[in-house]
Amino acid sequence: MLLTFKLALLTTCILLPIGIFLGFFLYCSQKTWKIFIEVLIWLPLVLPPTVLGFYLLMLFSPNGGIGSFLLQNFNLKLVFSFEGVLIASVIFGLPFMVNPIKSGLQSLPDQLKEASFVLGMGRIETLFKVLLPNIKPSLLLACMGSFVHAIGEFGVVMMIGGNIQGQTRLASIALYDEVEALNYSLAHQYALSLFLVCFGILFLILWINKKYLGER
């Protein structure tokens, strides 16, 4: 369980700046090829997790392009390691961070951005001083969705990390193992723990969102 929460927290922290950058790019860009970026962001939502996990496994393996480069130059092995699981979790959770941020930015009136530019602010300054403070509910939703999604990941992380105790054995994988072993008592403990944690996080964030920040 601790390894699962560590993965979820690190995934969310890494995804937040990436999500802000990509969300802002998709919000501002008028280039026709930005749809290619949007398709790549949406792919983890529509592809079976095992498909994404398989190609990441091929890419990260010692015989793959990225895996071979990292192993030879940095002695870093991504397959069956926590680092590989973390990268896979970041890729798989990308739409849960980017899409709420992009939607939040798109919900703002154009006059807000234009007024900032008229006052002499650049794009980055406008983003951090004007736009992001006005989409706090969307930022909370993005972080919440990414964190909870990372807790429940199974297919992708199983393909990349396997089931190594203390390194890649997440709660969802442990739950699957206990069910296969017909150890329903322990499986129920894992399942109930994950359910209560996810329910509690969702309830708390949505309550804070509604009470203190308001809903758009």
C-alpha positions as CSV (number, residue, x, y, z in Angstrom):
1,M,0.0,0.0,0.0
2,L,2.8,2.4,0.8
3,L,4.5,1.7,-2.5
4,T,1.1,2.4,-4.3
5,F,0.7,5.7,-2.6
6,K,4.3,6.6,-3.3
7,L,3.7,5.9,-7.0
8,A,0.5,7.9,-7.0
9,L,2.1,10.9,-5.3
10,L,5.2,11.0,-7.6
11,T,3.0,10.5,-10.7
12,T,0.8,13.4,-9.7
13,C,3.8,15.7,-8.9
14,I,5.5,14.9,-12.3
15,L,2.3,15.2,-14.3
16,L,1.2,18.6,-12.8
17,P,3.9,20.8,-14.6
18,I,3.6,18.6,-17.7
19,G,-0.2,19.0,-17.7
20,I,0.0,22.8,-17.2
21,F,2.4,23.2,-20.1
22,L,0.4,20.9,-22.5
23,G,-3.0,22.3,-21.4
24,F,-1.8,25.9,-22.0
25,F,-0.3,24.9,-25.3
26,L,-3.5,23.3,-26.5
27,Y,-5.5,26.3,-25.2
28,C,-3.4,28.9,-27.0
29,S,-2.2,27.2,-30.1
30,Q,-4.0,27.7,-33.4
31,K,-1.8,25.3,-35.3
32,T,-3.6,22.6,-37.3
33,W,-1.1,19.9,-36.2
34,K,-2.0,20.3,-32.5
35,I,-4.7,17.7,-33.1
36,F,-1.8,15.2,-33.3
37,I,-0.8,16.1,-29.8
38,E,-4.4,15.8,-28.6
39,V,-4.7,12.3,-30.1
40,L,-1.5,11.2,-28.4
41,I,-2.8,12.5,-25.1
42,W,-6.2,10.8,-25.5
43,L,-4.7,7.4,-26.6
44,P,-4.2,6.0,-23.1
45,L,-7.9,6.4,-22.4
46,V,-9.0,4.4,-25.5
47,L,-6.2,1.9,-25.8
48,P,-6.4,-1.3,-23.8
49,P,-3.8,-1.0,-21.0
50,T,-2.1,-4.1,-22.1
51,V,-1.5,-2.7,-25.6
52,L,0.2,0.4,-24.1
53,G,2.1,-1.7,-21.6
54,F,3.3,-4.0,-24.4
55,Y,4.8,-1.3,-26.5
56,L,6.3,0.4,-23.5
57,L,7.8,-2.9,-22.5
58,M,9.4,-3.3,-26.0
59,L,10.6,0.3,-25.8
60,F,12.1,0.1,-22.3
61,S,13.6,-3.4,-22.6
62,P,17.4,-3.7,-22.8
63,N,17.0,-4.5,-26.5
64,G,14.7,-1.5,-27.1
65,G,15.8,2.0,-28.2
66,I,15.3,3.9,-25.0
67,G,16.0,0.9,-22.7
68,S,19.3,0.1,-24.4
69,F,20.5,3.8,-24.4
70,L,19.7,4.2,-20.7
71,L,21.3,0.9,-19.7
72,Q,24.5,1.5,-21.6
73,N,25.0,5.2,-20.7
74,F,23.4,5.5,-17.2
75,N,23.2,1.9,-16.0
76,L,19.4,2.5,-15.6
77,K,17.1,-0.5,-16.1
78,L,13.5,0.5,-16.6
79,V,11.9,-2.9,-17.1
80,F,10.8,-4.6,-13.8
81,S,11.9,-1.5,-11.8
82,F,10.0,1.2,-9.9
83,E,11.4,3.8,-12.2
84,G,9.9,2.1,-15.2
85,V,6.6,1.7,-13.5
86,L,6.7,5.4,-12.6
87,I,7.3,6.5,-16.2
88,A,4.5,4.1,-17.4
89,S,2.2,5.6,-14.8
90,V,3.0,9.1,-15.9
91,I,2.3,8.3,-19.6
92,F,-0.9,6.4,-18.7
93,G,-2.2,9.2,-16.5
94,L,-1.5,12.0,-18.9
95,P,-5.1,12.6,-20.1
96,F,-6.3,12.8,-16.5
97,M,-4.1,15.7,-15.9
98,V,-4.1,17.6,-19.2
99,N,-7.7,17.5,-20.2
100,P,-9.2,19.1,-17.0
101,I,-6.6,21.9,-17.1
102,K,-7.2,22.5,-20.8
103,S,-11.0,22.6,-20.2
104,G,-10.6,24.9,-17.3
105,L,-8.5,27.4,-19.4
106,Q,-11.1,27.2,-22.2
107,S,-13.9,28.0,-19.8
108,L,-12.3,31.4,-19.0
109,P,-13.4,34.5,-21.0
110,D,-11.0,35.5,-23.7
111,Q,-11.0,39.1,-22.3
112,L,-9.0,37.9,-19.3
113,K,-6.1,36.8,-21.4
114,E,-6.3,39.8,-23.8
115,A,-6.4,42.3,-20.9
116,S,-3.3,40.7,-19.5
117,F,-1.5,41.0,-22.8
118,V,-2.6,44.7,-23.1
119,L,-1.1,45.3,-19.6
120,G,2.3,44.1,-20.9
121,M,2.4,40.6,-19.4
122,G,4.0,37.8,-21.5
123,R,2.4,34.4,-22.0
124,I,4.2,32.7,-19.1
125,E,3.4,35.5,-16.7
126,T,-0.2,35.5,-17.9
127,L,-0.5,31.8,-17.3
128,F,0.9,31.8,-13.7
129,K,-0.4,35.1,-12.5
130,V,-3.8,35.4,-14.3
131,L,-5.1,32.1,-15.7
132,L,-4.1,29.4,-13.3
133,P,-5.4,31.3,-10.2
134,N,-8.8,31.4,-11.9
135,I,-9.0,27.6,-12.6
136,K,-8.2,26.2,-9.1
137,P,-11.1,23.8,-9.3
138,S,-9.8,22.4,-12.5
139,L,-6.3,22.0,-11.1
140,L,-7.7,20.2,-8.1
141,L,-9.8,17.9,-10.3
142,A,-6.7,17.2,-12.5
143,C,-4.6,16.3,-9.5
144,M,-7.3,14.3,-7.9
145,G,-8.0,12.3,-11.1
146,S,-4.3,11.6,-11.7
147,F,-3.7,10.5,-8.1
148,V,-6.7,8.2,-7.8
149,H,-6.1,6.8,-11.3
150,A,-2.5,5.9,-10.4
151,I,-3.7,4.1,-7.3
152,G,-5.9,1.8,-9.4
153,E,-3.5,1.1,-12.3
154,F,-3.0,-2.6,-13.1
155,G,-2.4,-3.6,-16.7
156,V,0.3,-1.1,-17.7
157,V,2.3,-1.4,-14.5
158,M,2.0,-5.2,-14.5
159,M,3.5,-5.3,-18.0
160,I,6.4,-3.0,-17.2
161,G,7.1,-3.8,-13.5
162,G,5.9,-7.3,-13.0
163,N,5.3,-8.4,-9.4
164,I,8.5,-7.8,-7.4
165,Q,7.9,-7.5,-3.7
166,G,9.0,-4.1,-2.3
167,Q,9.8,-2.7,-5.8
168,T,6.8,-3.1,-8.2
169,R,4.2,-5.1,-6.3
170,L,1.4,-2.5,-6.1
171,A,-1.9,-3.0,-4.1
172,S,-3.9,-3.7,-7.3
173,I,-1.4,-6.5,-8.3
174,A,-1.4,-7.9,-4.8
175,L,-5.2,-8.0,-4.9
176,Y,-5.1,-9.9,-8.1
177,D,-2.6,-12.4,-6.7
178,E,-4.7,-13.1,-3.6
179,V,-7.8,-13.7,-5.7
180,E,-5.9,-16.1,-7.9
181,A,-4.7,-17.9,-4.7
182,L,-8.3,-18.0,-3.5
183,N,-7.3,-16.0,-0.4
184,Y,-10.4,-14.0,-0.4
185,S,-10.0,-12.7,3.1
186,L,-6.8,-10.8,2.4
187,A,-8.1,-9.8,-1.1
188,H,-11.1,-8.2,0.6
189,Q,-8.7,-6.2,2.9
190,Y,-6.8,-4.9,-0.2
191,A,-10.0,-4.2,-2.1
192,L,-11.8,-2.5,0.8
193,S,-8.7,-0.4,1.6
194,L,-8.4,0.9,-2.0
195,F,-12.2,1.6,-2.2
196,L,-12.2,3.6,1.1
197,V,-9.1,5.6,0.2
198,C,-10.3,6.5,-3.3
199,F,-13.8,7.3,-2.0
200,G,-12.4,9.4,0.8
201,I,-10.1,11.4,-1.5
202,L,-12.8,12.0,-4.1
203,F,-15.3,13.1,-1.4
204,L,-12.7,15.4,0.3
205,I,-11.5,17.1,-2.9
206,L,-15.0,17.6,-4.3
207,W,-16.2,19.0,-0.9
208,I,-13.3,21.5,-0.8
209,N,-13.9,22.4,-4.4
210,K,-17.5,23.2,-3.8
211,K,-17.2,24.9,-0.4
212,Y,-14.2,27.1,-0.9
213,L,-13.6,27.5,-4.6
214,G,-17.0,27.2,-6.2
215,E,-17.9,25.3,-9.3
216,R,-17.7,26.6,-12.8
